[in-house]
Amino acid sequence: MKIKKIQNHNLFAYRRLRRAIGYLGIFLPIILVMLSLFKFFDTEIQESISHYYFTNLREIFTSTLCAVAFFLICYKGNGNKSIWKNDNLLTNIAGFMALGVAFIPTSPLEGACMKCTFINFGLEWLHYVFAAVLFLIFSVLSINVFTIGQQPNRNIPVSIFNENHIYRFCGYSILLFIVLIPFSLFKYSTLVFEALSLFMFGISWLVKGRALGDQGIIGEKLYREHNTCNTVEMIEE
């Protein structure tokens, strides 16, 4: 009985961690753009999320990415022999990539604030490598990792809103948006595509963390479950 309680506690702890990662991904671009609208911060809307490194919102940009990195590194899922399905390995790599994106800046825009910038700008190419690998891993996690493990339930039909459909949609959308970045047609294209990629990443993690709940209609449509609290009830009894 005690072992079951520990397992149940770990389950909910991982769900909270997934939600935290998801929320950070979704709200990072929203917060940066919204704060840019206030004159107090003396910051214009940037052409990409990475260019906020050279603004007065740098600390928000870097600290949020550091938080994502910390949560990804702390996240311990189920290992797998396949590299492309090993969430322990993939999330650890993603965490270090996020740190690289945070502290090795992209090429500055003309007129950017260079105060407190101590990185050699001959390394800006590394920023793009870190960012590309980071988004690639986000996509792989959604497509290959999150789709593992759903228990088949013949009594509940697979809905169009089934979690695996959402994970795959988010994963392939991330790939599409990243591929479109080099073909940006207007000033803020990169910012928009990066934000959409982070939204897809966040949605995937929030669904995996069951942020919307998992009982009733939501449980049936998303997870093919009638009531996921049965285990908790049995333990309490």
C-alpha positions in Angstrom: 0.0 0.0 0.0 2.8 2.4 0.8 4.5 1.7 -2.5 1.3 2.5 -4.3 1.1 5.8 -2.5 4.7 6.7 -3.5 4.0 5.7 -7.1 0.9 7.8 -7.2 2.7 10.8 -5.7 5.4 10.5 -8.3 2.8 10.3 -11.1 1.2 13.6 -10.0 4.7 15.2 -9.5 5.6 14.4 -13.1 2.3 15.8 -14.3 3.0 19.1 -12.5 6.5 19.2 -14.0 5.1 18.7 -17.5 2.5 21.5 -16.9 5.2 23.8 -15.7 7.3 23.2 -18.8 4.2 23.7 -21.0 3.2 26.9 -19.4 6.7 28.4 -19.6 6.8 27.6 -23.3 3.5 29.1 -24.1 3.8 32.3 -22.0 7.4 33.3 -22.9 6.6 34.9 -26.2 3.3 36.3 -24.9 5.0 38.0 -22.0 7.9 39.4 -24.0 5.6 40.9 -26.6 3.1 42.3 -24.1 5.8 44.0 -22.0 7.3 45.5 -25.2 4.0 47.5 -25.5 4.8 49.3 -22.3 7.0 52.4 -22.6 8.4 51.7 -19.2 10.5 48.9 -20.5 11.8 51.0 -23.5 11.8 47.9 -25.7 10.3 47.5 -29.2 8.8 44.3 -30.4 11.8 42.3 -31.7 12.1 40.4 -35.0 12.6 37.2 -33.1 12.4 35.9 -29.5 16.2 35.5 -29.4 16.7 39.2 -30.1 15.2 40.1 -26.7 18.6 39.2 -25.4 19.7 42.7 -26.4 16.8 44.5 -24.7 15.8 45.5 -21.3 13.8 42.3 -21.1 16.9 40.2 -21.3 16.5 38.8 -17.8 13.0 37.6 -18.5 14.2 35.9 -21.7 17.2 34.2 -20.1 15.6 33.3 -16.8 12.6 31.7 -18.5 14.8 29.6 -20.7 16.9 28.7 -17.7 13.8 27.6 -15.9 12.7 25.5 -18.9 16.2 24.0 -19.0 16.2 23.2 -15.3 12.8 21.4 -15.6 13.8 19.5 -18.7 17.0 18.3 -17.0 15.2 17.3 -13.8 12.5 15.5 -15.8 13.1 11.8 -15.6 10.8 9.7 -17.8 11.1 6.2 -19.0 14.3 5.2 -20.8 14.1 3.4 -24.1 16.7 1.6 -26.2 15.9 3.8 -29.2 17.6 7.2 -29.0 14.6 8.8 -30.7 12.2 7.4 -28.0 14.5 7.8 -24.9 12.9 10.8 -23.1 15.6 10.8 -20.4 18.3 11.4 -22.9 16.2 13.7 -25.1 15.0 16.0 -22.3 18.6 16.3 -20.9 19.9 17.3 -24.3 17.1 19.7 -24.7 17.8 21.3 -21.3 21.4 22.0 -22.3 20.4 23.3 -25.7 18.0 25.7 -23.9 20.9 27.0 -21.8 22.9 27.5 -25.0 20.1 29.5 -26.5 19.8 31.6 -23.4 23.5 32.5 -23.0 25.0 32.5 -26.5 23.1 35.3 -28.3 22.1 35.5 -31.9 23.5 38.2 -34.2 22.4 41.6 -32.8 20.1 43.9 -34.8 21.3 47.4 -35.8 21.1 49.7 -32.8 20.7 46.9 -30.3 21.8 47.5 -26.7 25.2 45.8 -26.2 25.5 46.5 -22.4 26.5 43.6 -20.3 27.0 41.4 -23.4 30.1 39.4 -22.7 29.8 36.7 -25.4 32.2 36.6 -28.3 30.0 37.2 -31.3 32.1 34.9 -33.4 30.0 32.2 -31.7 26.6 33.3 -32.8 26.4 30.4 -35.2 26.2 28.2 -32.1 23.0 29.9 -31.1 21.3 28.7 -34.3 22.6 25.2 -33.8 21.3 25.1 -30.2 17.9 26.5 -31.2 17.5 24.1 -34.1 18.4 21.1 -32.0 16.1 22.3 -29.2 13.1 22.6 -31.5 13.9 19.3 -33.2 13.9 17.5 -29.8 10.6 19.2 -28.9 9.1 17.8 -32.1 10.6 14.3 -31.5 9.3 14.2 -27.9 5.8 15.0 -29.2 5.8 12.6 -32.1 7.9 9.6 -30.8 7.8 9.8 -27.0 4.5 11.2 -25.8 2.6 8.8 -28.1 4.0 5.8 -26.2 2.0 4.1 -23.5 -1.6 4.9 -24.0 -3.6 1.9 -22.8 -6.0 0.6 -25.5 -9.6 0.7 -24.4 -12.0 -1.0 -26.8 -15.0 0.4 -24.9 -14.1 4.0 -25.9 -13.6 4.8 -29.6 -10.6 6.8 -30.6 -11.7 10.5 -30.9 -10.2 13.1 -33.3 -9.2 14.8 -30.1 -7.3 11.8 -28.8 -4.0 12.8 -27.1 -1.8 10.9 -29.6 -3.4 12.9 -32.5 -2.7 16.1 -30.6 1.0 15.1 -29.9 1.6 14.3 -33.6 -0.1 17.5 -34.7 2.0 19.6 -32.4 5.2 17.8 -33.3 4.8 18.1 -37.0 3.6 21.7 -36.7 6.9 22.5 -34.8 8.9 21.1 -37.7 6.8 23.0 -40.3 7.2 26.4 -38.5 10.9 25.9 -38.1 11.4 25.1 -41.7 9.4 28.2 -42.7 11.7 30.6 -40.6 14.4 30.9 -43.4 11.6 31.9 -45.8 10.2 34.6 -43.7 8.4 37.2 -45.8 7.8 40.0 -43.3 9.6 41.7 -40.5 8.1 39.6 -37.6 7.9 36.3 -39.4 10.6 34.7 -37.3 9.0 35.9 -34.1 5.6 34.5 -35.2 7.0 31.1 -36.3 9.0 30.8 -33.1 6.0 31.7 -31.0 3.8 29.2 -32.8 6.4 26.5 -32.3 6.6 27.3 -28.6 2.7 27.2 -28.4 2.7 23.8 -30.0 5.4 22.6 -27.6 3.5 24.0 -24.6 0.2 22.5 -25.7 1.8 19.1 -26.1 3.3 19.2 -22.6 0.1 20.5 -21.0 -2.0 17.7 -22.6 0.6 15.2 -21.4 0.4 16.8 -17.9 -3.4 16.6 -18.0 -3.8 20.2 -17.3 -7.4 20.1 -18.5 -8.3 17.2 -16.2 -8.8 13.6 -17.2 -12.3 12.7 -16.0 -15.7 12.6 -17.8 -15.9 13.7 -21.4 -12.3 15.1 -21.4 -10.9 11.8 -20.1 -12.8 9.9 -22.8 -12.0 12.1 -25.7 -8.3 12.7 -24.8 -7.2 9.7 -22.9 -9.9 7.1 -23.5 -10.4 6.8 -19.8 -13.7 7.0 -17.8 -12.1 8.0 -14.5 -8.4 8.1 -13.8 -8.9 8.7 -10.0 -9.9 5.0 -9.4 -6.3 4.2 -8.3 -6.3 7.1 -5.8 -9.7 6.0 -4.4 -8.5 2.4 -4.0 -5.4 3.6 -2.2 -7.4 5.8 0.2 -9.8 2.9 0.9 
